[in-house]
Amino acid sequence: MDDIDRNIVNLLWQEGRLSQEALARAVNLSRPAVHDRLRRLETDGVIEGYGARVNWAALGYLLTAFVWVRTSGVRCQDAASDILRLRAEPALIEECHRVAGEWCLLLKVRARTPLELEGLIDQIRDRPGVIATMTTLAFSDQMALNHQSLLTD
């Protein structure tokens, strides 16, 4: 992966809907050259897919919480799989990370009301092997505006 590839990834990270023509202009290559690079980045697993940034508040999900989960008696990976299979609608688990330290998992969850969040946390606590949770509410979030420095060697 060279600097041009990093620049393409950075541009798509900031705006996933950029056309190949716009990318070509931004990195000073032809559109077919950018097309070939995108295919290679996808084939190599650097670009796994394209998605939308969701305004969760506009969908009514006003609460964002981070839930730390500690497990015992089961492998952390098994607990994560079990938790991700939960259907706690309308609350949802947006992300699940295995972490090192005192806790095993860190979940990023969304809910519309405190009661929905409580219901999801109750379901998590009821999973086999889950021995403790700790929840932190987020007041706001911000996306990094410039990822350039993250993608350089």
C-alpha positions in Angstrom: 0.0 0.0 0.0 1.5 3.3 -1.1 0.7 6.9 -0.3 -1.9 7.1 -3.1 -3.7 4.1 -1.7 -3.6 5.7 1.8 -5.0 8.9 0.3 -7.8 7.0 -1.4 -8.7 5.2 1.8 -8.6 8.5 3.7 -10.9 10.2 1.2 -13.4 7.4 1.3 -13.2 7.3 5.1 -14.2 10.9 5.1 -16.8 10.6 2.3 -17.8 7.1 1.3 -19.9 8.3 -1.6 -17.1 9.9 -3.6 -17.2 8.8 -7.2 -14.2 7.2 -8.9 -14.0 10.3 -11.0 -13.8 12.6 -7.9 -11.2 10.2 -6.4 -9.2 10.3 -9.6 -9.1 14.1 -9.6 -8.1 14.2 -5.9 -5.2 11.8 -6.3 -4.2 12.9 -9.8 -4.7 9.6 -11.5 -7.0 8.4 -14.3 -10.4 7.0 -13.4 -9.4 3.5 -14.6 -6.2 3.6 -12.5 -8.4 4.5 -9.4 -10.8 1.7 -10.3 -7.9 -0.8 -10.4 -6.6 0.4 -7.0 -10.1 0.2 -5.4 -10.5 -3.4 -6.7 -7.1 -4.3 -5.2 -7.9 -2.6 -1.9 -11.2 -4.5 -1.7 -9.5 -7.8 -2.7 -6.8 -7.3 -0.2 -9.3 -6.6 2.5 -8.3 -3.0 3.2 -11.7 -1.8 2.1 -14.3 -4.2 3.5 -17.4 -2.3 2.4 -19.1 1.0 2.1 -21.7 2.4 4.5 -23.6 5.3 5.7 -23.0 7.5 8.7 -26.3 7.4 10.6 -27.7 10.2 12.6 -29.1 8.1 15.4 -30.9 11.0 17.1 -32.9 11.6 13.9 -34.1 8.0 14.2 -35.1 8.6 17.8 -32.1 6.9 19.4 -31.2 9.7 21.8 -29.1 7.6 24.2 -25.6 6.3 23.5 -24.1 4.1 26.2 -20.9 2.1 26.6 -21.4 -1.1 28.5 -18.4 -2.9 30.0 -19.0 -6.6 30.4 -17.1 -9.0 32.6 -17.5 -12.8 32.1 -16.6 -15.9 34.1 -16.7 -19.5 33.3 -17.1 -19.0 29.5 -14.7 -17.7 27.0 -15.1 -14.1 26.3 -15.5 -14.7 22.6 -18.4 -17.1 23.3 -20.0 -14.5 25.5 -19.6 -11.8 22.8 -21.3 -14.1 20.2 -24.1 -14.8 22.6 -24.6 -11.1 23.4 -24.6 -10.1 19.7 -27.4 -12.6 19.1 -29.7 -10.7 21.5 -32.8 -9.2 20.0 -33.4 -6.4 22.5 -35.3 -4.2 20.0 -35.8 -1.3 19.9 -32.5 -0.9 21.7 -29.5 -2.1 19.7 -25.9 -3.1 20.1 -23.9 -1.0 17.5 -20.4 -2.3 18.3 -18.8 -5.1 20.4 -15.1 -5.0 21.2 -13.0 -7.6 23.1 -10.7 -5.7 25.4 -7.8 -6.4 27.7 -7.9 -5.7 31.4 -10.5 -6.1 34.1 -13.4 -6.2 31.7 -13.8 -8.6 28.8 -16.1 -6.7 26.4 -17.0 -3.1 25.6 -20.3 -2.6 23.9 -21.5 0.6 22.2 -25.3 0.6 22.4 -28.1 2.8 21.3 -31.6 3.2 22.9 -34.4 5.7 22.6 -35.3 5.7 26.3 -33.7 4.9 29.6 -36.2 2.0 30.0 -35.1 0.5 26.6 -31.4 0.7 27.8 -32.3 -0.9 31.1 -34.1 -3.8 29.2 -31.0 -4.4 27.0 -28.7 -4.3 30.0 -30.9 -6.7 31.9 -30.8 -9.1 28.9 -27.0 -8.9 28.8 -26.8 -9.6 32.5 -29.0 -12.7 32.0 -26.5 -14.2 29.5 -24.7 -17.3 30.8 -21.2 -16.4 32.1 -21.9 -12.6 32.5 -21.0 -11.7 36.0 -21.0 -7.9 35.9 -21.7 -4.9 33.7 -20.8 -1.2 34.1 -22.5 1.4 31.9 -21.4 4.9 31.0 -23.7 7.3 29.1 -22.2 9.5 26.4 -23.4 13.1 26.2 -22.2 13.7 22.6 -19.9 12.4 20.0 -17.7 13.8 17.3 -16.2 12.2 14.2 -12.6 12.8 13.5 -12.4 15.3 10.6 -9.0 14.5 9.3 -7.9 10.9 9.3 -4.8 11.6 7.3 -2.4 11.3 10.2 -3.9 7.9 11.1 -3.1 6.4 7.7 0.5 7.3 7.3 3.5 5.1 8.2 
